[in-house]
Amino acid sequence: MHNIDIKKTAIETLELEANAVQNLTQLIDYDFVQVVEHILALKGRVIVTGIGKSAIIAQKIVATFNSTGTPAIFMHAADAIHGDLGIIQDDDFVIALSKSGNTPEIKVLVPFLKQKGNVLVALVGNLNSFLAQNADFILNTTVAREACPNNLAPTTSTTAQLAMGDAIAVSLQTCRQFSDQDFAKYHPGGALGKQLYLKVKNLSDSNGKPEVSFDAKIRDLIITITKHRLGATAVIKDAQVIGIITDGDVRRMLEKHEDLSSLRAQDIMSKAPKTIEREALAVDALHKMRENNISQLVVMQDNHYHGIIHLQDLLKEGII
């Protein structure tokens, strides 16, 4: 197969899937609004179920719901009819995913859901199916065809299901005014969450406070920089930070001067060092370093020196 044919196939696949998602905009109706409003008023959880590839998409929808403030549980349709129906409580809201809406597992599962009295949503690609006819609400994810050359393997249909799930989740976020701080509560261990809650002090406080007097000898300042392993030290005069000396400053000093005996910290320091507040977000420290093309910031609180934060501190936490 020639490269041009591979590219053509890939482009056609993406175009088919993009069109499938675009066509969903014409299928957002009053049922969609009702589904979102029901979930907003829900006392229980959202149970999302499916079989085959739809089950995989259902798991992703559940993950998105949970991470954006909507309690959700995945229930495999096959497992449900073999004992897992006990997952569903009286106040739960059920969304069933199926392209055909006529799979054997769905046909067995639906009557039990109706018997329990839970609200049932069909996220389905066949409006004449058993699932659609027995659902309280229908989210239409009909696609013209699969991207698969044989029109068999779920491709555009599962893409449409995924996009519809995202549309529900984002609508719920918007209605709840789900903020970045809310998002951080559900992602405390991930890089995204850390950007929203990790503060400068959480990193800099463990670094110590490298500092030298403005009249410190070169030997003393090199020892200080080496001891703290931050590549820099603050220069202090009258209890105030008046400058910073970095590894780069030391190297430039060695290039310019042969006799170091008369040099003092104030002679080689960079004046007016870039600073950041101890209570600021760590990600703000990263932005400031990038803007100024530097690797360290002097950490301050109420005009008092509290230490140094280094670029490596941020990288170790995955803030990049």
C-alpha positions as CSV (number, residue, x, y, z in Angstrom):
1,M,0.0,0.0,0.0
2,H,1.5,3.4,-1.0
3,N,1.9,6.1,1.5
4,I,-0.5,8.3,-0.3
5,D,-3.2,5.6,0.1
6,I,-2.5,5.4,3.9
7,K,-2.8,9.1,4.2
8,K,-6.0,9.1,2.2
9,T,-7.6,6.4,4.4
10,A,-6.6,8.2,7.6
11,I,-8.0,11.5,6.3
12,E,-11.3,9.9,5.3
13,T,-11.6,8.2,8.6
14,L,-11.1,11.5,10.5
15,E,-13.5,13.3,8.2
16,L,-16.2,10.7,8.7
17,E,-15.8,10.8,12.5
18,A,-15.7,14.6,12.5
19,N,-18.9,14.8,10.4
20,A,-20.5,12.3,12.8
21,V,-19.8,14.6,15.7
22,Q,-20.8,17.7,13.8
23,N,-24.2,16.1,12.9
24,L,-24.9,15.6,16.6
25,T,-25.5,19.3,16.9
26,Q,-28.7,18.8,15.0
27,L,-29.8,16.0,17.4
28,I,-29.6,18.0,20.6
29,D,-33.2,18.3,21.6
30,Y,-35.5,18.7,24.6
31,D,-34.7,15.2,25.8
32,F,-31.1,16.3,26.1
33,V,-32.1,19.3,28.2
34,Q,-34.3,17.0,30.4
35,V,-31.5,14.6,31.0
36,V,-29.2,17.3,32.2
37,E,-31.9,18.8,34.4
38,H,-32.7,15.4,35.9
39,I,-29.0,14.8,36.7
40,L,-28.7,18.3,38.3
41,A,-31.6,17.4,40.6
42,L,-30.4,13.9,41.3
43,K,-30.1,12.6,44.8
44,G,-28.5,9.4,43.7
45,R,-25.8,8.6,41.1
46,V,-25.6,8.2,37.4
47,I,-25.2,4.6,36.4
48,V,-23.8,4.2,32.8
49,T,-24.0,0.8,31.2
50,G,-23.3,-0.8,27.8
51,I,-21.9,-3.9,26.1
52,G,-18.9,-4.4,23.8
53,K,-17.2,-1.2,22.5
54,S,-20.1,0.8,24.0
55,A,-19.1,-0.4,27.4
56,I,-15.6,1.0,27.0
57,I,-17.1,4.4,26.0
58,A,-19.4,4.1,29.0
59,Q,-16.4,3.8,31.3
60,K,-14.8,6.9,29.9
61,I,-18.1,8.9,30.3
62,V,-18.2,7.7,33.9
63,A,-14.6,8.9,34.5
64,T,-15.5,12.3,33.0
65,F,-18.6,12.6,35.2
66,N,-16.7,11.7,38.4
67,S,-13.9,14.1,37.6
68,T,-16.3,17.0,37.0
69,G,-18.5,16.6,40.1
70,T,-21.2,14.2,39.0
71,P,-21.1,10.9,41.0
72,A,-21.2,8.1,38.5
73,I,-20.7,4.3,38.3
74,F,-20.0,2.0,35.4
75,M,-22.1,-1.2,35.2
76,H,-21.4,-3.7,32.5
77,A,-24.6,-4.8,30.9
78,A,-23.6,-8.5,30.8
79,D,-22.5,-8.4,34.5
80,A,-25.7,-6.6,35.4
81,I,-27.9,-9.5,34.4
82,H,-25.7,-11.9,36.3
83,G,-25.8,-10.2,39.7
84,D,-24.6,-6.6,39.4
85,L,-28.0,-5.1,39.3
86,G,-27.6,-4.6,43.0
87,I,-25.4,-1.7,42.2
88,I,-28.5,0.4,41.2
89,Q,-30.3,2.2,44.1
90,D,-33.7,3.7,44.0
91,D,-32.5,7.3,43.4
92,D,-30.0,6.4,40.6
93,F,-30.3,7.5,37.0
94,V,-29.4,5.0,34.3
95,I,-27.8,5.8,30.9
96,A,-27.6,2.8,28.5
97,L,-25.3,3.0,25.5
98,S,-25.9,0.9,22.4
99,K,-25.6,1.5,18.7
100,S,-28.3,-1.0,17.7
101,G,-30.3,-0.9,20.9
102,N,-31.2,-4.5,20.3
103,T,-28.3,-6.5,21.8
104,P,-29.5,-9.6,23.9
105,E,-28.0,-8.2,27.1
106,I,-29.8,-4.9,26.7
107,K,-33.1,-6.6,26.0
108,V,-32.8,-8.6,29.2
109,L,-31.6,-5.6,31.2
110,V,-34.1,-3.0,30.3
111,P,-37.2,-4.7,31.7
112,F,-35.5,-5.1,35.1
113,L,-34.6,-1.4,35.1
114,K,-38.2,-0.5,34.3
115,Q,-39.4,-2.8,37.0
116,K,-37.1,-1.1,39.5
117,G,-38.5,2.3,38.5
118,N,-35.3,4.1,37.7
119,V,-35.2,6.7,35.0
120,L,-33.7,5.2,31.9
121,V,-31.9,7.2,29.1
122,A,-31.1,5.5,25.8
123,L,-27.9,6.9,24.2
124,V,-28.6,5.0,21.0
125,G,-28.1,4.9,17.3
126,N,-31.4,3.2,16.4
127,L,-34.5,5.1,17.3
128,N,-36.7,2.1,16.4
129,S,-34.8,-0.3,18.7
130,F,-36.0,-2.0,21.8
131,L,-33.9,0.2,24.0
132,A,-35.2,3.4,22.4
133,Q,-38.8,2.4,22.6
134,N,-38.5,1.6,26.4
135,A,-36.4,4.5,27.5
136,D,-37.7,7.6,29.3
137,F,-35.4,9.8,27.3
138,I,-33.5,9.3,24.1
139,L,-30.1,10.8,23.1
140,N,-29.8,10.2,19.4
141,T,-26.3,9.2,18.3
142,T,-27.3,8.0,14.8
143,V,-24.4,8.0,12.3
144,A,-24.5,7.6,8.6
145,R,-21.9,4.8,8.5
146,E,-18.9,3.5,10.3
147,A,-15.5,4.6,9.1
148,C,-14.6,0.9,8.9
149,P,-14.4,-0.1,5.1
150,N,-16.9,-2.9,5.8
151,N,-19.2,-0.6,7.8
152,L,-18.9,-3.0,10.7
153,A,-16.3,-2.1,13.3
154,P,-17.6,0.6,15.8
155,T,-15.7,3.8,14.8
156,T,-17.9,6.8,14.0
157,S,-20.7,5.4,16.3
158,T,-18.4,5.1,19.3
159,T,-17.0,8.6,18.6
160,A,-20.5,10.0,18.5
161,Q,-21.3,8.3,21.9
162,L,-18.2,9.7,23.4
163,A,-18.9,13.2,22.2
164,M,-22.5,13.0,23.5
165,G,-21.2,12.0,26.9
166,D,-18.8,14.9,26.9
167,A,-21.7,17.3,25.9
168,I,-23.6,16.1,29.0
169,A,-20.7,16.4,31.3
170,V,-19.8,19.9,30.1
171,S,-23.4,21.1,30.3
172,L,-23.5,19.9,33.9
173,Q,-20.2,21.7,34.7
174,T,-21.6,24.9,33.2
175,C,-24.9,24.7,35.1
176,R,-23.1,24.0,38.4
177,Q,-20.5,26.7,37.7
178,F,-17.9,24.1,38.3
179,S,-14.7,26.1,38.9
180,D,-11.0,25.3,38.5
181,Q,-10.8,25.0,42.3
182,D,-13.6,22.5,42.2
183,F,-11.7,20.6,39.6
184,A,-8.6,20.5,41.8
185,K,-10.5,18.8,44.5
186,Y,-11.1,15.8,42.3
187,H,-7.5,15.8,40.8
188,P,-5.2,16.3,43.9
189,G,-2.6,13.8,42.6
190,G,-2.4,14.8,39.0
191,A,-0.4,17.5,37.3
192,L,-3.6,19.4,36.4
193,G,-4.8,19.4,40.0
194,K,-1.4,20.5,41.2
195,Q,-1.5,23.5,39.0
196,L,-4.7,24.6,40.7
197,Y,-3.7,24.1,44.4
198,L,0.0,23.6,44.9
199,K,1.6,26.8,46.3
200,V,5.1,28.1,46.2
201,K,5.5,27.6,49.9
202,N,4.8,23.9,49.5
203,L,8.0,23.6,47.5
204,S,10.2,26.4,48.7
205,D,9.9,25.8,52.5
206,S,11.8,22.5,52.2
207,N,14.7,24.2,50.3
208,G,16.0,26.2,53.2
209,K,17.0,29.9,53.0
210,P,20.3,30.3,51.2
211,E,21.6,33.8,52.0
212,V,24.8,35.7,52.3
213,S,25.6,39.1,53.6
214,F,26.3,41.8,51.0
215,D,30.0,41.9,52.1
216,A,30.4,38.1,52.1
217,K,33.6,36.8,50.6
218,I,33.5,34.8,47.4
219,R,34.5,31.6,49.2
220,D,31.6,31.9,51.6
221,L,29.0,32.5,48.9
222,I,30.2,29.6,46.8
223,I,29.9,27.4,49.9
224,T,26.4,28.6,50.5
225,I,25.3,28.0,46.9
226,T,26.8,24.5,47.0
227,K,25.3,23.6,50.3
228,H,21.7,24.4,49.3
229,R,22.0,23.0,45.8
230,L,19.6,25.6,44.4
231,G,22.1,27.2,42.1
232,A,21.6,30.5,43.8
233,T,21.7,32.5,47.0
234,A,20.0,35.7,48.1
235,V,22.2,38.7,49.1
236,I,21.0,40.4,52.3
237,K,21.7,43.9,53.7
238,D,19.9,45.3,56.7
239,A,17.5,42.3,56.7
240,Q,16.4,43.0,53.2
241,V,17.1,41.2,49.9
242,I,19.2,43.4,47.7
243,G,20.3,40.9,45.1
244,I,20.8,37.4,44.0
245,I,23.9,35.4,43.0
246,T,23.5,32.4,40.7
247,D,25.9,29.8,39.4
248,G,26.0,31.8,36.2
249,D,27.1,34.9,38.1
250,V,29.9,32.9,39.7
251,R,31.1,31.6,36.3
252,R,31.0,35.1,34.7
253,M,33.0,36.4,37.7
254,L,35.7,33.7,37.2
255,E,36.0,34.7,33.6
256,K,36.4,38.4,34.3
257,H,38.6,38.3,37.5
258,E,41.9,36.5,38.3
259,D,42.2,38.0,41.8
260,L,39.1,37.2,43.9
261,S,40.4,38.2,47.3
262,S,38.9,41.7,47.2
263,L,35.6,40.8,45.7
264,R,32.5,40.7,47.8
265,A,28.9,39.4,47.2
266,Q,27.6,42.8,46.3
267,D,30.2,43.1,43.5
268,I,28.9,40.3,41.5
269,M,25.2,40.0,42.5
270,S,22.3,40.7,40.2
271,K,20.3,43.6,41.6
272,A,16.5,43.7,41.9
273,P,16.0,39.9,41.7
274,K,12.7,38.5,40.5
275,T,10.5,37.5,43.4
276,I,7.3,35.7,44.0
277,E,5.0,35.6,47.0
278,R,5.1,32.5,49.2
279,E,1.3,32.1,48.9
280,A,1.3,32.3,45.1
281,L,0.5,29.2,43.1
282,A,3.5,27.2,42.0
283,V,2.3,27.3,38.4
284,D,2.6,31.1,38.6
285,A,6.2,30.7,39.6
286,L,6.7,28.6,36.4
287,H,5.1,31.3,34.2
288,K,7.3,34.0,35.8
289,M,10.5,32.0,35.3
290,R,9.6,31.4,31.6
291,E,8.8,35.0,31.0
292,N,12.2,36.1,32.4
293,N,14.2,33.1,31.2
294,I,15.5,32.3,34.6
295,S,15.6,29.2,36.8
296,Q,15.1,30.6,40.3
297,L,12.8,33.1,42.1
298,V,13.3,34.7,45.5
299,V,10.3,33.8,47.7
300,M,8.9,36.6,49.8
301,Q,6.1,37.0,52.3
302,D,5.1,40.4,53.8
303,N,8.4,41.9,52.4
304,H,10.4,39.3,54.3
305,Y,12.7,36.7,52.6
306,H,11.6,33.1,52.9
307,G,13.8,31.2,50.5
308,I,14.2,30.3,46.8
309,I,12.1,28.2,44.5
310,H,13.9,26.5,41.6
311,L,12.6,25.3,38.2
312,Q,13.5,21.7,39.2
313,D,11.1,21.9,42.1
314,L,8.3,22.5,39.6
315,L,9.4,19.9,37.2
316,K,9.6,17.2,39.9
317,E,5.9,17.9,40.6
318,G,4.9,17.6,36.9
319,I,4.2,21.3,36.6
320,I,5.4,22.0,33.1
